[in-house]
Structures are given as C-alpha cells and as structure tokens.
Amino acid sequence: MLAMDPATREKVRAHVTGNLDATIEELKEYIRIPTVSVGDGTGMREAAEFLARRYRDFGCQEVEIVETETFPGVWAYYDAGSPITILNYNMYDVRAVGDLTAWDTDPFEPVVAPRGDIPAVLYGRGARVPKGPDTAWMAGLKALREAVGELPVNIAFLAEGDEILGSISYAGLLDRYRDRLADVAGLIYLRADQNDENVVSVRLGYKSFITFELTASGESWGRGPTAVGGAHSALRTIVDSPALRLTQAVGTLFTEDGRMAVDGWAEHLEPATPPAADLTVIEELLAHYAGRPMSQVIPGLAGTGVTAYVDGLADRALLERYMYGSALNIQGLRAGYTGPGTRTHTIPESAVARLDARLCTSASPSVFMDALRAHLDARGFADVEIDVLSAYPASRSSLDSPLMSAFLDAVREWGGKPVVWPVQAYGGPWSFLAHDWGTPLVFGTGIGHGGGVAQPNEYVVVDGGGRRNGLAEVAMFAADLVMGLADRMKERS
C-alpha cells in the first residue's frame, strides 16, 4: 500500500509536469557529454563535474569528486535530518557508439522525436542507461521535497565512471565511505526496465563475479623472446613460446568437457540446484513464462544463435542451471600479430587470457584467487601472472525487506508487472553492501521504457501517450518509492 496521500501525490505530479521541459533540457546537457569509458577518456571528468554540480544544486551538504585509478567518482550526501539513510548507486559511463553510420542521429546530440506509436522519445547514447532514469530520479526527489517540505530520508549518492570497464574503482569508493554506509536502509539504482508487456524484472540475488587476466611472458618465464615484437617463427625450433605456455596453463583450469577444474574451488561452491526457500519464487517465475522457449526467458540468450545447451539441459532444468550453476569462462585471448596478411611470422613475447568466473558461493572472491594461484604454482606455472580486474561477492536481498516491499507496490501502482528472479548470473560492486552488511538492493530496474543499449539509436521514452511510462512517470514513481520506504521503515521501528 502506497504511503502518499492524494493531495501530496497531486503536488508531486504538478511539480514534475511543470518542470518536465527543464528536466528534458538537463538530460540533453548530460547526454552531450561523451562518457565512453572504453574510449579515450574524453568527457569523463566533465561528466563527474556535471554530477557534482547536480548534487550541489539539489542541496547536498557534502559533494566530493574522488580521484580513482580510472575515472573520477562522485560522492554527495543530502542530510534531511532523518533517521533513515539510503544509498543511490550511480554510474556516468556509457556503452561505445560503434558504427556511426548505423545511427539515425548523432549519439551525443540528443533528439526528441516520435517513435512508432510513442509520441516522444529522446535519442542519444546513455538515454536509457544510465542518464535518463537518473535525471528522472532527481526530478522525483525534487518534487517530493517540494510537496512535503523535506525528504523523509537522507540520501548518500556515490557514482562511478568505469562500470563498463568492470567497476574497477567502486570497491575503493565504498571503502572510502564505509563508515557512512554500513547502516543504510537500502541501495537504489533505477533503470527504465519496463518491457512492452509492462514486465519489470526484480532480482533478489547475484552471483560472485570475478574478472581476471592470466599473462605468460618470456620475461617472467625466463624462456622465449622478451623484446617487444617477439621473435620470427622460423626460430620456433630453438625458441620457446610464451603463447603456447599460456594455453597450457589455461588448459589446466578445465576438464576435457569444459567444467571447472581449479583446485580448491569446488569445496566453496553451492549445489547447482535451488534451495527449498526459492521454490515458490521459481514456480511463479515459470508460471509467468509458461509456454515460452527459454531463449526468450533467460536474459541475454535471444539472438545468440545457441541451439544446444550444456548437458542437453532444457526447460526448468536449464533455467535452474542458469541461476544456480557456477562457471569459469574464457572471455578472450590476445597475443602477437593478428592483422591481415602475413606481415610478420612471430613467436609473441607475451600472451594474455581474460577470464571471468560467476559463482554461487558465500566465500570471498579472494578465496578463489588464492586457490587459483596455488593451482598454477602446483602445476609448474608460477611464472604465469594473475591480474584481478574486478572481484565482487555474491549477495542476496530479502523479498520482505521494507525497500523491496515499497518498490513492488510502486511498480504495481504505475502499471508494472513485477517478475521476481531469485538469482541472476550478473554481479557487481553493489553486492558488497548486501554481502557485508545485509543491505537490501533495488538495482538496475524500475518503470519506464527504452531500448538500444549497446546498439545504435538508444532511446528513452519521454511521452508514452498514456500507454507507456515516460520520464514524468519515472520521476513520480521515484517519489512514491522513497515515501513508501520511509513509511515502512517507521512501521518497523
């Protein structure tokens, strides 16, 4: 049940709609800053300064741009004098643009235009993730404060600029403000996640997610070429190959049928079957998607061309393995010259493999990385270097938490159909809060529509014509969510 009375809701609506043009202009300004973290860094500091200014203009008493090993983070704190504090996770980097000729508009010159039966959408890279929903979120907070005089919660804002790079800096940002975040009532990060059927996916659990690189080099091995450019392959009869050594080391991590074979990992992994406490949620999930192939149910599977699955799994068993299984994956391999023709025939001086592990476990990522080091050393690969790029624990949020209850009610109020996933195979730095302090999470979800993330012509709905939720509705939804959370926290105090 929502906590906002009709008169207050009307005040929120009036403020949101009366300032919608200004909100759209603010979003346009934000999108014009090209924040592609995998690019040359253009615009990244400007975006951090934009967010810092946004938080100052909102009234945050603390605002700090924090230098990191990649791009600046932004911390801000709004003290409403409340006993309740929430954390707003944020990111400002966006996906790479790709082929510019595939775009109908300049990706960093936002355009508002109709799209099919939708009266108005805003096109631009970052419109849907993350800049559109974040701008609407701030508009909703302003409207709520205007309607009730002061926010019912304090808000800590913590933004990163390298999510697309694997959130390299966020663990350090959390550590920096650890004493301020240990008792927050919940973490909120909204996205326009409502699909054409109005489904809003709700994720309770995340797997541990570790990304690392293995490097074999002539320098560390003491064999093979060490000079940049390697050696000519005509010398292979008398010169050792670091690239071959890397493949041999990687080969020890897997069985012949592709399963993980790293010493000391299996004992820390949970069974690849659902616990009894999740069975009801799984039944509801299956009932919602009844009659649909799993290629249309499991996130990321559609469009991959996959026609056969590991161990011949299908239907419910496939879904359960996706959620509760653990795996080690080779993302990519790089070594030597791979360009056109035969310009060089090389024995590369080094070779790198990037891998990621997505694990159902309660153990710390460091347990797995220490075991990996011991595994390689025991097999004679002490020279193969391990570089951990990101390492996040698994986490779980309760469906009965005040935050989740408020979120589900707000979603339903705005025409959404929440579908709960007990576990998703993704992971990230937000899990530190749930893992270390039991903080509930509402992450990467919410009402509102959009599309084109990581594709050309990314967009977010501005005006859905009453059929789809646009920016104004997302802002009002945000106000409902915050008010509902505060009300439920008071009930439990």
C-alpha positions in Angstrom: 0.0 0.0 0.0 1.4 3.4 -1.0 2.2 5.9 1.7 1.5 9.1 -0.3 -2.0 10.7 0.2 -3.8 12.0 -2.9 -3.1 15.7 -2.1 0.6 15.1 -1.8 0.6 13.0 -4.9 -1.1 15.8 -6.8 1.6 18.2 -5.6 4.3 15.8 -6.8 2.6 15.5 -10.2 2.2 19.2 -10.6 5.9 19.8 -9.8 7.1 17.1 -12.1 5.0 18.1 -15.1 5.5 21.8 -14.5 9.3 21.2 -14.7 9.3 18.5 -17.3 10.8 20.7 -20.1 13.6 21.7 -17.7 14.2 18.1 -16.9 14.5 17.2 -20.6 16.9 20.0 -21.2 19.0 18.8 -18.2 19.1 15.3 -19.7 20.1 16.7 -23.1 23.0 18.5 -21.5 24.1 15.4 -19.7 23.9 13.2 -22.9 26.0 15.8 -24.8 28.9 14.8 -22.6 30.6 11.8 -24.4 31.3 9.4 -21.5 32.6 6.3 -23.2 34.9 4.8 -20.6 36.3 2.3 -23.1 37.3 5.2 -25.3 40.0 7.9 -24.9 38.5 9.4 -21.7 37.0 12.4 -23.4 34.2 13.9 -21.4 34.7 11.7 -18.3 35.9 14.5 -15.9 33.3 16.9 -17.4 30.6 14.3 -16.5 31.9 14.0 -12.9 31.8 17.7 -12.6 28.3 17.7 -14.1 27.1 15.3 -11.4 28.9 17.2 -8.6 27.1 20.4 -9.8 23.8 18.5 -10.0 24.2 17.3 -6.4 25.2 20.8 -5.2 22.2 22.3 -6.9 20.0 19.7 -5.3 21.2 20.9 -1.9 23.7 18.2 -0.8 25.8 19.5 2.1 28.7 17.3 1.1 30.0 16.9 -2.5 33.3 15.5 -3.5 35.0 14.4 -6.7 37.2 11.5 -5.9 40.2 10.5 -7.9 40.5 6.8 -8.7 42.7 4.6 -10.8 40.4 5.1 -13.8 37.9 8.0 -13.9 36.7 10.2 -11.0 34.0 9.0 -8.7 31.5 11.4 -7.2 30.3 11.3 -3.5 27.5 13.5 -2.2 25.3 13.5 0.9 21.9 15.1 1.4 21.1 15.4 5.1 17.3 15.7 5.6 17.6 15.2 9.4 16.0 11.7 9.1 16.9 8.6 11.0 16.8 6.7 7.7 19.5 6.9 5.0 19.5 5.3 1.6 22.3 5.0 -0.9 21.8 5.9 -4.6 24.3 4.0 -6.7 25.1 5.8 -9.9 27.3 5.5 -13.0 28.0 8.0 -15.7 29.9 6.0 -18.3 28.0 4.6 -21.4 28.5 2.0 -24.0 30.7 2.6 -27.0 28.9 4.1 -30.0 30.0 1.5 -32.6 29.3 2.2 -36.2 28.3 5.8 -36.5 26.6 5.2 -39.9 24.1 2.9 -38.2 22.8 5.8 -36.1 20.0 7.9 -37.4 21.1 10.8 -35.2 24.3 12.0 -33.6 24.7 9.8 -30.5 25.8 12.8 -28.4 23.4 15.3 -29.8 20.1 14.2 -28.3 16.9 14.5 -30.3 13.3 14.2 -29.2 11.1 12.6 -31.8 8.1 10.2 -32.2 8.9 6.5 -32.4 6.1 4.3 -33.8 3.0 4.8 -31.7 5.1 6.5 -29.0 4.5 10.3 -29.1 8.0 11.3 -28.0 11.3 9.5 -27.2 14.7 11.0 -26.6 17.5 9.5 -28.7 21.2 9.6 -27.6 23.8 7.3 -26.1 23.1 6.9 -22.4 19.5 7.9 -22.7 18.2 4.7 -21.3 21.3 3.6 -19.3 22.1 5.4 -17.2 21.4 9.1 -17.8 17.6 9.2 -18.5 16.4 7.3 -15.4 19.0 9.1 -13.2 17.7 12.5 -14.3 14.1 11.4 -13.7 15.1 10.1 -10.3 16.5 13.5 -9.3 13.4 15.2 -10.6 11.2 13.0 -8.5 13.3 13.8 -5.4 12.9 17.5 -6.0 9.2 17.1 -6.5 8.8 15.1 -3.3 10.7 17.6 -1.2 8.6 20.4 -2.7 5.4 18.5 -1.9 6.2 17.6 1.7 8.7 20.2 2.8 11.6 17.9 3.3 12.6 14.4 2.2 11.7 11.6 4.6 15.2 10.1 4.1 18.8 11.2 3.9 20.5 10.2 0.7 24.1 9.2 0.0 25.0 9.5 -3.7 28.0 7.5 -4.9 28.7 7.5 -8.7 31.4 5.7 -10.7 32.8 6.3 -14.1 34.0 2.8 -15.1 31.1 0.4 -14.8 31.6 -0.6 -18.5 35.2 -1.4 -17.6 34.1 -3.7 -14.8 33.6 -1.2 -12.0 37.3 -1.2 -11.2 37.1 1.7 -8.8 33.8 1.2 -7.0 35.1 -1.1 -4.3 37.6 1.5 -3.3 34.9 4.2 -3.3 32.8 2.0 -1.0 35.8 1.5 1.3 36.4 5.3 1.4 32.9 5.9 2.8 32.5 2.6 4.6 31.7 4.2 7.9 28.9 6.3 6.3 27.3 3.3 4.5 27.3 0.5 7.0 23.7 1.2 8.2 21.9 2.4 5.1 18.4 1.2 4.8 18.9 0.2 1.1 20.6 0.8 -2.2 18.5 2.2 -5.1 19.6 2.4 -8.8 16.8 2.9 -11.2 16.6 1.9 -14.9 13.9 2.1 -17.5 13.3 -1.6 -17.4 9.7 -2.0 -18.2 9.2 -4.1 -21.4 6.4 -3.9 -23.9 4.3 -6.3 -21.7 5.0 -3.9 -18.7 7.1 -6.6 -17.0 9.6 -5.2 -14.5 12.3 -7.8 -13.6 13.2 -7.9 -9.9 16.5 -9.5 -8.9 17.0 -10.8 -5.4 20.4 -12.4 -5.7 23.6 -12.0 -7.7 26.5 -14.4 -8.2 30.0 -13.7 -7.2 31.6 -12.1 -10.2 35.4 -12.2 -10.7 37.3 -11.0 -13.8 41.0 -11.6 -14.2 43.8 -11.9 -16.7 46.5 -14.5 -16.9 49.7 -13.5 -18.6 52.6 -15.7 -19.8 55.7 -13.8 -20.9 59.2 -14.5 -21.9 60.4 -12.1 -19.3 58.6 -13.7 -16.3 59.2 -17.3 -17.6 62.9 -16.8 -18.4 62.3 -18.6 -21.7 61.2 -17.4 -25.2 61.5 -13.9 -26.6 61.5 -10.8 -24.3 61.9 -8.0 -26.8 58.7 -6.1 -28.0 57.6 -7.7 -31.3 58.8 -11.2 -30.3 60.9 -13.4 -32.5 60.5 -14.7 -36.0 58.6 -18.0 -36.1 61.5 -19.5 -38.2 63.2 -19.7 -34.8 60.5 -21.8 -33.2 62.6 -25.0 -33.4 65.0 -23.5 -30.9 62.9 -20.8 -29.1 60.1 -21.5 -26.6 56.7 -19.9 -27.0 55.0 -17.9 -24.2 51.7 -18.1 -26.1 51.8 -21.9 -26.0 52.7 -21.8 -22.3 49.6 -19.7 -21.7 47.3 -22.1 -23.4 48.8 -25.0 -21.5 48.2 -23.1 -18.2 44.6 -22.2 -19.1 44.0 -25.8 -20.1 44.7 -27.0 -16.5 41.7 -24.9 -15.3 39.1 -27.1 -17.2 38.2 -30.7 -17.6 38.0 -32.2 -21.1 34.3 -31.5 -21.1 34.7 -27.8 -20.1 33.9 -27.9 -16.4 36.0 -26.0 -13.9 39.0 -27.9 -12.5 40.7 -25.3 -10.4 42.0 -26.9 -7.1 40.2 -25.6 -4.1 37.2 -24.1 -5.8 34.6 -26.8 -5.7 34.5 -27.0 -1.9 33.4 -23.4 -1.7 30.6 -23.6 -4.3 26.9 -24.2 -3.5 25.0 -27.0 -5.2 23.7 -26.1 -8.7 20.1 -26.7 -7.6 17.7 -24.3 -5.9 17.3 -24.2 -2.2 13.9 -25.0 -0.8 13.3 -21.4 0.1 13.4 -20.4 -3.5 11.0 -23.0 -4.9 7.9 -20.8 -4.6 9.5 -17.9 -6.4 10.7 -20.3 -9.2 7.2 -21.7 -9.6 5.9 -18.2 -10.0 8.6 -17.3 -12.5 7.9 -20.4 -14.6 4.1 -19.8 -14.4 4.7 -16.3 -15.8 6.7 -17.5 -18.7 4.7 -20.7 -19.3 4.7 -21.7 -23.0 7.7 -19.6 -24.0 11.1 -21.1 -25.0 13.9 -20.5 -22.6 15.7 -18.5 -25.3 13.0 -15.8 -24.7 13.2 -16.1 -20.9 16.8 -16.3 -19.9 18.4 -12.8 -20.2 21.0 -12.4 -23.0 20.2 -15.7 -24.7 18.0 -14.4 -27.5 19.9 -13.6 -30.7 23.0 -15.6 -29.8 22.3 -18.4 -32.2 22.7 -21.1 -29.5 20.6 -24.2 -30.3 22.1 -26.8 -27.9 22.8 -26.4 -24.2 25.3 -27.9 -21.8 24.5 -31.5 -20.7 21.4 -31.4 -23.0 19.5 -29.3 -20.5 16.1 -28.0 -21.3 13.1 -26.2 -19.8 13.1 -25.9 -16.0 16.5 -27.7 -15.6 18.0 -25.2 -18.0 16.6 -22.2 -16.0 17.8 -23.6 -12.7 21.3 -24.3 -14.0 21.4 -20.7 -15.3 20.5 -19.3 -11.9 22.3 -21.7 -9.6 25.2 -23.1 -11.6 28.8 -21.8 -11.3 31.1 -21.4 -14.3 34.5 -20.2 -15.4 34.6 -18.5 -18.9 37.3 -17.5 -21.3 36.4 -14.0 -22.5 39.3 -13.6 -24.9 42.8 -14.4 -25.9 45.4 -12.0 -27.3 48.9 -12.5 -28.5 51.2 -11.5 -31.4 50.1 -10.2 -34.8 46.6 -10.9 -35.9 46.1 -8.4 -38.7 45.7 -9.0 -42.4 48.2 -10.9 -44.5 51.5 -12.5 -43.2 53.4 -9.3 -42.5 55.1 -11.0 -39.6 55.5 -14.6 -38.5 56.1 -14.2 -34.8 56.7 -16.1 -31.6 55.0 -13.5 -29.4 56.9 -12.3 -26.4 53.8 -12.5 -24.2 50.2 -13.8 -24.3 47.1 -12.8 -22.3 43.9 -14.6 -21.5 41.0 -12.8 -19.9 38.6 -14.9 -17.9 35.5 -14.4 -15.7 34.0 -16.6 -13.0 30.4 -16.4 -12.0 30.0 -18.4 -8.8 27.2 -19.3 -6.4 29.1 -19.1 -3.1 29.3 -17.4 0.3 33.1 -17.3 0.1 35.0 -14.1 -0.6 36.5 -13.7 -4.1 39.9 -13.7 -2.5 39.5 -17.4 -1.6 39.1 -18.3 -5.2 42.0 -16.1 -6.4 44.3 -17.5 -3.7 43.3 -21.1 -4.8 44.0 -20.2 -8.4 47.5 -19.0 -7.6 48.2 -22.2 -5.7 46.7 -24.3 -8.5 49.0 -22.7 -11.1 52.1 -22.9 -8.9 51.5 -26.6 -8.1 51.5 -27.3 -11.9 54.7 -25.5 -12.6 53.1 -22.3 -13.8 54.4 -20.0 -11.1 55.6 -17.5 -13.8 52.1 -17.0 -15.1 50.9 -13.8 -13.7 47.4 -13.2 -12.3 45.9 -9.7 -12.6 42.5 -9.3 -10.9 40.4 -6.7 -12.8 37.3 -6.9 -10.6 36.1 -9.2 -7.8 32.7 -9.0 -6.2 31.0 -11.3 -3.7 27.6 -12.9 -4.2 24.7 -11.3 -2.5 21.0 -11.8 -1.6 18.2 -9.4 -0.7 15.0 -10.3 1.1 11.7 -10.1 -0.7 10.2 -8.9 2.6 12.5 -6.0 3.2 10.9 -2.5 3.5 12.8 -1.4 0.4 11.6 -4.3 -1.7 8.0 -4.1 -0.5 7.9 -0.4 -1.3 9.4 -1.0 -4.7 6.9 -3.7 -5.6 4.0 -1.6 -4.6 5.2 1.4 -6.5 5.8 -0.7 -9.6 2.2 -2.0 -9.5 0.9 1.4 -8.9 2.5 2.6 -12.1 1.2 -0.3 -14.2 4.2 -2.5 -14.0 4.1 -6.3 -13.5 7.0 -7.3 -11.3 8.5 -10.7 -12.0 10.9 -11.9 -9.4 14.2 -13.7 -10.1 15.7 -15.4 -7.1 19.2 -15.2 -8.7 20.7 -13.6 -11.8 24.0 -14.6 -13.2 25.2 -11.0 -13.2 27.2 -9.4 -10.4 28.9 -6.1 -9.4 30.1 -3.9 -6.6 26.6 -3.2 -5.3 26.8 -6.7 -3.8 29.4 -5.6 -1.3 26.6 -3.8 0.7 24.3 -6.8 0.7 27.1 -9.3 1.4 28.9 -7.3 4.1 26.0 -5.5 5.8 22.9 -7.2 4.7 21.7 -4.1 2.9 18.7 -4.7 0.6 19.2 -3.8 -3.1 16.9 -2.5 -5.8 19.4 -2.4 -8.6 19.1 -1.8 -12.4 15.3 -2.0 -12.6 12.2 0.2 -12.4 9.4 1.5 -14.6 9.8 3.4 -17.8 10.6 2.3 -21.3 13.6 2.5 -23.6 15.9 0.5 -25.9 19.1 0.4 -27.9 21.5 0.0 -25.0 24.9 -1.0 -26.6 23.2 -0.6 -30.0 22.6 2.3 -32.4 19.7 4.7 -31.7 19.5 4.2 -27.9 16.4 5.9 -26.6 14.2 6.5 -23.5 10.5 7.3 -23.6 9.7 10.9 -22.8 5.9 10.8 -23.5 4.3 7.4 -23.8 0.9 8.8 -24.7 -0.7 7.1 -21.7 0.3 3.6 -23.0 3.9 3.6 -21.8 5.6 5.3 -18.8 7.8 8.2 -19.7 10.2 10.4 -17.8 7.5 12.2 -15.8 6.1 8.8 -14.6 9.5 7.6 -13.7 10.0 10.8 -11.6 6.7 10.3 -9.8 7.4 6.6 -9.3 10.7 7.6 -7.6 8.8 9.8 -5.2 6.4 7.0 -4.4 9.3 4.6 -3.8 11.1 6.9 -1.4 7.9 7.8 0.5 6.9 4.1 0.7 10.3 3.1 2.0 10.2 5.7 4.7 6.7 4.7 5.8 7.6 1.0 6.1 10.8 1.8 8.0 8.8 3.8 10.5 6.4 0.9 10.9 9.2 -1.4 11.8 11.0 0.9 14.2 
